Amino acid sequence: MAEDRETPKGLNILCIDSGGIRGLSSLVVLQEIMLRVEANSGRQVHPHMHFDMIAGTGTGGISACMLGRLRMSIQNAIQAYSDLMESVFTDKKSIGSTVYKGTKLQEALKTTVRNATGDQDEKMLETQASECKTAVFAMAKHNLNTGLPVIFRSCVVAANPCPHCTIREAIYATMAHPDLFKGIEIVSELGPQSFIGGELGCSNPLAHVLSEIQRVYPGRQVACIISIGAGHARTIQIPGPSLRRMILGSQDVVVMKEMATDSERVAEEMAVRFRDVKNVYFRFNADQGMQNLKAGSWERRDEVVAHTSAYLQKSETNQKPGLAVRSSVERVETIPTGHIGGQHGSILITTRLPDLARLAKGPGSVCRLSSMRLALLIKAARLEDQYLSDEETEAAEALLKGFGYLALAIVHASAFIAHVPGMTLVKYQSLFLSRKKDMLEQYRGLPATAKLDDYGETVYTTWKMCHNQLQPESRSMLSLMAYLHYDRISESIFENAFLGIESHENVIPQTELEVLAQNHVNQYLSTFDSDGSWDSLRFATVMTDLISYSLVDFDRINLAYSIHLLVQDWARSVVSQPHELATEYTAALLSLSVDWEESAESMAFMRHLGPHVDSVLKHNPSIGPNHMNNFPAVYHRTGQWALQEKIQRRVVEMCQQFLGQDDPYTLRAMGRLAETHCSLGQWDQAERLQLWVLDAEKARLGEEHPDTMTTIAWLAQIYSELGRWDEAEQLQVKVLDASKRVSREEHPDTLKHIGNLAHTYSMLGRYQEAEQLQIQVLDAHKRLLGMDHPHTVTSMHRLALTYYESGRLYEAEQLQTKELDASKRVLGEERPDTLKSIVQLGHIYSRLGWWNNVEDLYITAISISERVLGKSHPSTCSYREALDVMQAMRQKE
């Protein structure tokens, strides 16, 4: 046993992989091993009594600390682990860059450590020497280029010391994968240091553990190495596309799959390393039943026990626990710690051809350049022995992003930096921003001694060679993609544009460029015409041609294409048309694809279209007015009202110039501009403009023309927002009566007018009348449009507001919670209407005295509102005031 040290015996090593939200199966496998150890010894044996070192990363790091540093029994560790996972992974964050709340993890870790030691701030480093050492791994946030993890130990070593921190800080650091949790800053005698999860290239830390063994136990023999995984990558199913996943994402599952792939790669390497040594290295990795673990769920203990038991009973694994136990108990067959380093090598082949990559065999045999990219830049630029300032490091990261992490670009830029005296990373980055092609072409002129390979072509020359091999349709596609956003280029953009050709009409006389662009795009899209329907197979053939030359990539998770940043920059340089015409082509494509429906699917598509509209306007702000005319609808869906207003002003000017001041379409465009003023909180401007439009429409179109009624309805909305409820009511009653005369009772316009009037009743304190009308509207919307429709969401919000105003807080809370979920799903997390729902739920919580979650709601709304609407927008200011009021109320209690 590990506690018997009269004559040094072989060491027992336990290493546990990270698994994202998986990991309980690792403990269940270990439980089976420990039961056999106890049966063999005839007494109770805990893991810290049996192993000389217990190490892990991520969730494996939690298990390692529980078993080693906290000295839990395997049964207690399983219970504590299950409790911690359930409390931390039960709920995903609805908003933010990480999937889960770091504060929840911190509180759960405090509880775990406090229950085990009595002190939540117990240090990781033990004050008295323990025979079982514990090690967990994290990555230094600002030193990822080395690719080496930081080790948090329970013991002192002479070299490579670690921060002297608490157990819970060490565990948080190893768990803080940047997609799952925020990083952590630990202040110790080494100064403040920032850490993120060790899973970034170290989800299976066994190679680092073996190096650590040589430091901690120099000259000793190793008897048994038990490595336990958290599941095979092949059993992790990335969720298929759906509206909810498009909005909320499934990043936790993606991260799990990446961890599992990395773990299996290391396990494969270890199997090769120890293939000539019998009964020393044992690998366990339960895969049975893990397919059913869904995004956002944690493992159920009874299910994991059943699946792991099935795994251990499989013919290829049922003998291994017994062999591992015998090896670890007897400690007879050993190898020196100095011999556990690798004696074998691997062959690295780089290729940009996916068909060749498929020839690789074995888990993890195909991987993309990831954490190695900064190390490659530093090494190739011969900077690995130099101190890099924060400015230089930031410039390096910016360069990598600018290169799109393309290996050939990194190598060529690095060689130039290394060769030219005084060419710092900061200086190269500055030059690259304005002269991308020129800077990368510099490699061609370097002397042979300065080049890092014999490949004579630069990246731009290579792409030109590929371009010459493309089919004509593929070249045209590449030209259109050159001005789109480089990511999330979906087939639906082209399909919607194809379907929009027939219904498209130009309101303003077309410019010469618009005519050329419209004809070109219509003709190109006609190549995908299959008897009047969209030819998806033809589209796939064109994209396959581009992919085969690595000019475009396909994202199977989001079912969309992407084009490399440098490829896109090059593609813009080889288009055969002048810049203004080439951008007009892409603008015509996007204008045709704009979807005017108000369904949830349409809302999601328009949000998806937003970055592409941003991109084409960035390259050419003077797009033709007819193409520009459709873009405000996109910005309206994304809540980017300042951009919407800017474009609408130009459209109004063009309408006035070409159609005249009193043309119905000019008046309609002015009315839409007034609506945008409302969205921006510019109520006085909105009122003045709507009154002018209303007078013109009455004179030109008549009192009850639909356009006139729409303007009156918006004017009533302005009065409502200004608190002029009586004036609002008078106008709304007038509009509703007219709508009922010309339309049916449940016509969408009629229902909208009823909802507006009911909202005014609610604000006037006429809650019973308001509720009656709002229930009528909500029921009609549910029946006619379904739950996932913007009108239904608005109806729910208004009814919840009436419940709140009338003091029916519990009913308000239930409906508002339901409405907020729907708003995130249908409208988007950062839509201003969703922010109103978040704040309204905060108001309800405040009135109920439910303080725990109120502050988070307000802070979330303020943060998003400042970014999307601006710090001085009236909504942002009102959210700050609500936070101040809530904090004052809380202090009084």
N, C-alpha and C positions, 0 to 999 in steps of 0.2 A: 504494500500500500504506500501511498505518497507520504504518509506520516511516519513510516519506518525509515530512518535515515542513517542507521548505523553504518551500513555499507551502501554507497550510492548505487542505485539501480537505474534501469532505463527510465527515461522520462515519458509521461503520458501527456499528450497534447490534445486539447479539444478546441476546434475552430468552428464557429457558427456563421453562416452567410446571412446577408440581409435579404429581405424579401418584400420591401415596401409595406403593404398592409398584410403580407403573409409572413409566417414565421412560427406559428404555434406548432406546426407539424415537426419542426426541428426539435422542440422540447419533448414531443410525444415519442419520437425516435429515441432520444436520449433516455427517456423514462424506461423504455424496453431494455436498453443496455444496462441501466443502473439496477433494474430488478434482477437481471442475470448476475451482475456483480455481487449483489447482496446474497443471492442464492448460493453463489460460489464460496463466499466468505463466511456465511452463517451469521451475519450481523448487519445492522443498519449502516449503510455507507452513503454519504452525501457526495455530490460531484466534487466539491472543494477538497474532500478527503481523498479522492481517487486520482484527480488530475493535478499535474504540476503547473500547467498553464491553461487558462480558459480565455479565449479571445473571440472577438466578433465585431461586426460592422452593422450599423443601422439597427434593425430589429434584432439581429444576432448580437449586437453590442448590448442591448437591453438584457437579453438572456444571459450573456457572459457576466455582466455585473451582478445580476440577481444570484447566479450560481456561485461565482467566484468571490467578488468583493463583498456582497451582502450575505454570502454563505447560506443561501436558502436551500431547503430540500427540493428535489425535483417536483414533488407534489405542490409545495408552496409556490414554487416559481411558476408553474403552470397556472395556478389560480391568480397570482399577482399579475402575470402577463396578460391573461384573459381580461381581467378587470381594467388594466391600463389601456389595452387595445380598444375595448368597448367604449371607454370614456373619451378617447382621443379621436377615433376613426368613425364614430357614429354619424357625425354630421360633416358634410363638406361646407366650406365657405362658399357663399353664393357670389361673392365679389372679391376680387383681389388677384395677385399674381401667384399665390400659393393655394393649394387645394384645401389644406387643413389649418386650424388655428394653432399657432405656436403657444399661445397662452394656455390653452387646454393641456397641451403636452407638458408644459412647465408645472402646472398644478398637479397633474397626475403623477409626475416624477417626484414631486415633493412628498406626496402621500405615500408613494411606494417606499422611498428611502426612510421616511419618518416611521412607518410601520415596522420596518426591518431593524432600524438602529436607534430609534427614539430621537434622532436629530436629523432634520431635513437638510442641514448644511454639512453633513458628514463629508470629510475630504476623500478624494479618490486615493491618494497616497496613504498607505497604512502606516501608523506610528510604530507598530510592532511587526517584526518580520513574520510573514506568513508563508507556509510551505506551498500554497497555491497562489500563483501570480495571475493577475487579471490585466487584460489589455483590450482597449477598444480603439477604433480608428476613425479619424475625421480628416477633412482636407482644409488646409489654410486657404481662406477665401482669396487672399491677394498673392498667393504663390502657387497657383494651379499649374504653372508651366513646368514645374519639376516632375509632376505626376506622382509624387511621393506623399503618402498620408502622414499625418501627425498621430503619434501614439500616446494615448492617455493610459498611464500605467498605475498599478497599485504598489509598485516597488521602485526603488531608486536605481538608475543605471548611470554609468560614468559618461557615456556619450549620448548625444541626441536627447537632452532632457525635455520633459513635457511640462505644460503649465500646471502649477499647483492649484487645482480647482476642486470643486465639490463633485460628488458622484453624479448628482443630477445634471450639472453643467456638462460633464463628460458625456453622459448618455444623450443629452439634448444635441450636443455637437455631432455625435455620430449619426443621429437620426435626421439632421436638418438638411435633407435633400432639397435643393433650391426650388424644385417644382412642388414639393409637399409642404415644407415649413420654411419660415424665415430663418436666416442664419443667426448665429449667436456671437456676441463679443464677450470674451473672457479676460478679465483683468487679473494678472498675477505678477510675480516678481519679474517675469520676462516682459512686462508691459501689456497694454491692451492688444489682443489678437482676435481676429474674426475667423469663424469657422463655419463650414457647411458640411453636409453629410459625407461620410467616407465612401458612400456607394458610387461616387463618381470615379469609376475605374478601379474600385476596390470593394465591390460587393462580396467577393470571396477573397478575404485577406490572407489566405494561407501562405502565399509566397512571402509576405511581409512578416507573418508570424514565425516562419522558419528562420528568417534573418534575425528576428528578435530573440529566438531561442539561443542562437549563438552568442548574443550579447549577455543575456541573463544567466545562461548555464554554460559557460565556455568549458570545453573539454569533457562534457558529459555525454552520455549515450542516450539515444532516443529509442524507446521501445514501441510506442503506439501513437499514431496520429489518426484521430477521428475527425473527419470533416463532414459537416451536416448542412445540406442545402435547404432551400425553402420552396422548392418546386421547379420543374422544368419549364423553360420558356414556351415549349410547344403546347403546354396545357393552358397557357394564359390567352384568353380570347379577347382581342380588341373589339369593343362593341361596334356593331354596324352603325351606319349613319342614321340619325334621326334628328328631328328638330331640337328635342331637348338636349341631345348630346352635342349638337352644333353650338348650342348656347352655353351649356354648363360644362361641356368637355368631358373627357375620360382620361385626363392626364395621369391620374394615379395608376390606372391599369397600364398605360404606356410605360410609365416609370418602372412598374413591376416587371414588365417584359424585358426592358433594357437591363435591369439588375440580374434577372435570371439568365439572360444570354451571356452577360459578363461572367457570372458565377460558373456557368458550365464551361466557358472557355478556359478558366483557370483550373477547374477540375480535370479537364482533358489534359492540360499541361502537366498536372501533378500525377495523373495516371501514367503518363509517359515517363516522368522523372523517376517514379518508384516501381516501374514495371519489372526491374531486375531484382527487387528486394521484396521478399515474401513476408506477409503477415506483419507489416508495419503501417502501411497507409490503407485506411478504410474510408470509403466515401458512401454516404447515405443521402438520398435526395428523393423524398416521397413525391410521386406524381399522380397517384390514383385519386380521381375525384376533384382535383383542384380546378378543373375546367369550369366548375359551376360558381366559382367565386366572382361576384359581380362588382363593377365599379361602385365605390362608396360603401361597400359592406366590409365587415370584419369577419374573422373566422369563427364559426360555431364549434365549441369544443367537442360536442358529441359527434359531429360530422367529421372533424379532423381526426379524432381517435379511430373512428371506423375506417376512414380512408387510409390512414397511416398503417393500421393493423393489416389491411389488405395488401398494402405495399410490402410490408415486412414478411408476409406469407408467400410472396411470389417466388417462384423457383430460383430466379437469379439473385435474390436478396436474402432468402430465409436462412442461409448459412452464415452470412456475414456478421450478424450480431454476436453469435457464439465465438467466431474466430477473433473478433475485436476484443471481446471480454477476456478470452484466454490470453491474448497477447498483452493486454493492459494489466492483467493480474499477475501473470508469471514474469513478465519483463525480462525474458531470456534472450529472444532474438532482437538485437539492438544494432543501431548504426550510430557512429559518432556525429555530434552536432555539426562538426565541420564538414561532414560529407552530405548534408541534406541540401546543399545548393545544387542547382541544375547542372547536369552534364550533357544536356542535349540542346539543340537549337531549333529554331523555327524558320521557315522560309517565308518571306514577305513578298507578295506580288501585288503591284498596283495596276489597276485597269479601270478604264472608264466604260467598258462594254459589259452591260448586265448579263448578256448571254454567256460570256466567259466566266463571270463571277459565280454563276450557278454550278460550275464544274468543281468548285471547292467542296470538300467533304468535312463533316464533323461539326459539333456545336460551336458557334462563335467563329466559324471559319471565314465568314464574310463580315467585315465591319467597316464603318465609315470613319474618316478622320474626325476625331472629336477632341478629347482632352490633350492629344498629342500635338495639336496644331500650334499652340503657343511655344511649346518646347522646340518644335521644328523651326519656327521662325528665329528663336533665340540662338539655337545651335548653329543653324546655317549662316546666320549673320555674325557668328563668332563672338557672341556677347555673353556666353554662359558663365564666364569667370568675372564679369563686370557687374558692379552694383547698378541696378536700374532704378531711377527715381520713379515716384508715382506718375509723373508726367510721361516718362518714357513707357512705363507699363501700360498706361491708358492709351498712348499712341499705338502701341503694339496691338492691343485689343481692337482698337478702331480700324487698324490696317487689316487685321484678320477678317473683321466684319465686312470691310470694303472689298476684300478679295473674295468674299463669299466662302471663305475657308477652302479655297481651291489650292490643292497641294502644289501644282506647277507654278502658280502665281506666287505662292509663299516662297518657294525655293528660288525663283528668279529674282524676286525683290530682295531676299536675304543676301544673295550673292552680290548684288549691286551695292547694298549697304556695307557689306564686309570689304568690298574692294575700294570704295571711294572714301578717302579721308574726310572726316568731318560730317559724313552723311549719317546723322542720327535718326532714330526712329521718328522723332517729332518732326524733323525736317522732311523726311521722306513722306510722312503722312500728309504734311501740308502741301507738298508738290503733287502727290497722288490725287488729292481732292479735285484739283483743277485740270490735271493732265494724265488721266488714267492710262490711256494707251501709250503715250510717250514714255512714261516711267517704266512700264513693263517691257517696252521694246528696247530699253537700255541694255538688257541682258545680251542682246544680239552682238553688241559692240565690245563686250568684255573679252579680255585675253583668255586663251584656253586654260591658263593656270588658275583663273578666277572662277571659271564655270564649275558647276557641281555635277554636270552630266555631259554626255556626248550628244544629247538631243539638240539639234540645231535650230529648231523652230520655237518661237515664242507662243504664248497662248493665243494671241490675236491671229497670228499666221496659221496656227492649227485650226482655228475655227473657220478661217477663210477657206481652207482646203475642204473642210466638211461642208461648208455652204455650197461649194461647187458641185457636190454630190447629191444635194437634196432634189426632190421632185419639185416642179413649179408650184404646186399647191402648198407644199410645205414651206417654201420660201415666202409665199404670201402670208401664211399663218405666222411665221416668225416676225414679219414686218408689223403685223397687227399687235403681236404680243410685246414688241419692243417698247411700246408706250403704256402698256398696262402695268399695274403693280406686279412685282416679280413673283408674288406668292398667291395661292388660292385662285388660280385661273381655272374656272370650272367650265365644263362643256355647256352648262345651262346659259352662260353668257351668249354663246354663239347660237344656241338653239332658240333662246328667246328673241334674239335679233332676227333670226330667220323667220320666226312666226310673226314678228312685228312689222315686217316689210309691207304686208297687205294693208294694215290699218294705219300706217304712218302717213301723216299729212303735214305739210309745211305751212305755218301760219304767216310767216314773214317771207317776202321774196328772197330766194336763195342767192347766196354769193356764188361766185364762180368756183371757189374752192369747195363749197358745199355740194354743188352739182357734181363735180368730179369725184368727190369722196362718196357721195350717195350712190353714184353709178358703179363705182369700183366695188364697194361693199356688197351691194345688191348682186352684182355679177359673181363675186367670189362666193357668197353664201348660196347662190343657186347651184354650185357644184355639190352641195349637200342635200339637194332636193331629190327625194325618192317618191315620185308620184304625189307631190304635194305635201309629203311628210318629211320630217327631219331624218336624215340618214346618219344614225349614230355610228354605224360600222365604217362608213366613209371617213367620218371624223376621227375615229380611232386609228385608222390606217395612216392618216396624215400625222397624227401625234406620235405614232410608233416610229415613223420615219425620223422625226426630230429627236426622239428619245434614243434611237439607235446610234446617233452621233453625239450623244451626251449634251445636246443643246437644250434639252428640256427634261425635267424629271417628273415622276408621278408620285403623289402622296396617297397611299392606299387608305390611310386613316380618314382623311378629309375628302377623298375622292376628287382631288383637284390636281392641276399641273402647276409646276413652278419653273421659273427660268433663272439661271444663275445670274447674280448681279453683274458680273463682268461680261458674261455672254450677252446680257441685255444691252449693256453699254456698247459692246461691239456691234450688236445687231442694228442699233440706231445709226451706226457709222456706215453700214453697207446697204441701207435701203436706197432704192433707185430714185425715189421721189424727193423733192425739196422738203425740208423739215416741216414747214407749215402744212403742206399737203399730207405728209405721212401722219402727222398728229391728227389731222382732220379725218383721216381714214378711221383711226381708232375711236375718235369721238363719235363718228357716225355709227360705228358698231355698238358703242355703249348707249347712245341715244335710242337706237332701235330696240335695245334689250330692256329698257326701263319698263317695269311692270306696275301698272296703275291700280291693280286690285288691292283690296284691303284685307286680304286673308293673312293668316300667320305665315304661310309659306312665302307669300309675296313680301311681307315685312322682312323675313330672314334673308331673302334674295337681295332686296334693296340694301340692307346693311352690308351684305357681302360685296355689293357693287361699289360701295363708298370708296374704299382705297383705290380702286381702278379709276374712278372719276377724279380723285385727288391727283393721281399720277398724270393723267393726260392734261389736266389743267396746269399742273406744275410745269410741264414741258411746253405748253402753249396756252397762256391765259386768254388769248384772243380767238378762241374757237368760234366758229360761225354761230349766229344767234339761234337758228333753228335747232341745231344740235345742243347748244347751251340751254335751250328752253326746257329740256326734260331733266336737267341735272338738279334743279331745286327740289324735285320730288325725292331724289335720293338723299339729299342732305336733310330733308324734313324727316325721313325715316330714321336717320342716324342721329337726329337731334343736334346737328351742327348748324344752328340757326344763323350764326354770323356769316358763315359761308353762303347759306341759302339766301340771305338778304343781299349780299354782294352781287350774286348772279342775277337775282330778280331785278335789282336796280338797272342792270345793263339790259335785261330783256324789256323792261318797261320803256327805257330810252329808245331802244330799237323799234318797239311797237309804235311809240309816239312819232318817230321819224318816218316810218314807212307806211303805217296804217292810219295815223291821225289820232288826235287826243280823245275823240268820242267814239272810236271804234269799239264794238262790244268786246273784242279780244283784248284791246288795250285796257279797257275798264276791268276786265277779268284779271289781267296781269297786275293791275294796281291793287285790286282787292286782295290778291294772294300776297302781295308785298305787305299790305296792312296786317294780314294774319300773321306774317312773320314778325312784324313789330310787336304784336301781342305776345308771341312766344319769347321774344327778347325782353319782355317787361316794359316796352316803350309805349305805354298806354296813351299818352297824349298824342304822339305821332300817329299811332294807329287810329285813334278817334278822328283826328283831322282828315286823314286820308280816306277813311271809310265814309265820312259825311260827304266829302267831295264826290266820291264814286257813287254814293247813293243818289245824290241830286242828279248826276249825269245819267244814271240808269233809269230813274223815274221819267226823265224827260225823253230819253232815247228809246227805252224798252217798255215802259209802262210800270204801274204800281205792283202788279202781281206776276211779273215775269220771274222765272226761277232764279235768274242772276240777281234780280233786285231783292228777292226774298232771302237769298244767301247773304247778301250784304247786310240786310236788316238783322238777320240772325247773329252775324259776327259783331255788329254794333251793340246788340244786346249783351253779348259775351263780354265786351269791353266794359260796359256799364256794370256788369256783375263783378268783374275783377276790381273795379274802382269803388265798389260798395254802394253803387247807385241802384239799389235793388228794385225800387218802385218803377224807375224808368225801364230797367231791364225787363221786368214783368210785363209791362204794357206792350213792349215790342215783341216779346216772346209769345204772348197770347195772340197778337195779330198774325205773326208768322205761322203759328200752329193752326189757326183757323183757316188761313189760306191754303196751307198744305193739305188739310183734310178735305178741302173742296176739290182740289185738283188731283189728289193721290189717295190711295187706299189707307186705311187706319194703320196697317203694319208696314207701310212703305218705309224704307230705310231713312228717308228724309223726315218723315212724320215722326218716327220713333226718336230720331235725334232731337227734334224740336220738343217733344214731350219730355225727354231727359233733361234738356236745358231748363225748361220751365220748372220741373220738379226740383232741380238743384237750387234755383232761385227761391222756391218755397222753403226749402230747407234752411237757406241762409236767412230768410225772414222769420224763422221760428215756427213755420207752419208744417211741423214734422209729419203729422198724420196725412195731410194732402200729399206731401213730398213722397212719403213711403209708399203710398198707394200707387202713385204714378211710376215710381222707380221699380217697384216689383213687377208692374205691368211691362215695363220696357225690358227689364232683365229676363223675364220669362220669354218674351218674344225673341230676344236676341239669342238666348240659349236654343230655342226651338228652330229658329230660322238660320242661324249662323254657326251655332256650336259654341262650346266653351272656349276654344282656342281661337278667338277672333277679337281684334282690337275693340270693337264696339261692345262686346260682352264684358271685356275687362274694364272698360270705362264705366259701364253700368254697375258692376260690382263695387267699384271704388266709390261711386257716388252714394250708393245705398249704405255702404259701411260708414261713410262720412255722416250720413243722416243719423244712423244709430249712435255714432259718437256724440254728435251735437245734442241729441236728445237724452244723453246719459245712459244709454243701453250699452255699456262698455264691453260686457262679455260677448254679446252678439257682434258688436263692432270688431272685437279682436279676432273672433273666429273667421268672419267674412274677410277682414282686411288681410289676415295671414294667407288665406286662400287666394285672394286677389293679387297679393304681392308675388306669390309663386307663379301665377298665370302671367303677370306682367313681365317678369324676368324671362319667362319661356317664350312669350309671344312678341313682346316689344323689344326686349334686350335689356341687359343689366344696367347699361349706362344711358338708357333713354330717359330724358327728363321726367316723363310721366312715371317711370319706375321709381325715380328718386322721390317724387311726391308720395308714392305709396310707402316707401321706406320710412319717410319722415312721419307720415300719418300713423303708421304702426308705432313709431316712437312716441307720438302724442298719447296714443291709447295706453301703452305701457306706463307712461308717466302718471296718467290719471289713475291707473290701477295700482301704482306703487311697485311695479315690477322693475326694479332698478338695474338688475344684473345685465340686461342686454340693451338697455335704452341708449347708453352712451355710444356703444359700438354702432348702432343704427345711425345716429346723428353724425358721427364722425365719418362713417362711410359715405353718407349722402353729401356731406360738405366736401370731402376730398374729390369725389367724382364731379360734383357740380362746379368746383373751382377749375377743374381740368377741362370740362366739356363746355360749360356756359361762361366761365370767367369769374374772378373773385368779386367783381362788383355787380354781378347780375342780381336782380331783386330776389330771385329764388335762393341763391347762395347766401345772401345776407339774412334772409328769413330763417334759413336752416341754422346759421350761427346763433341767431337770437333764440331759437328754440333750444339749442344746446345750453345756452346761458341760463334760460328759464328753468330747464330741467335740473341743472346743477344747483341752482338756488333752492328749488323745491326739495331736492334731496338733502341739502344741508339742514333744512328746517326740521326734518324728521329725525 
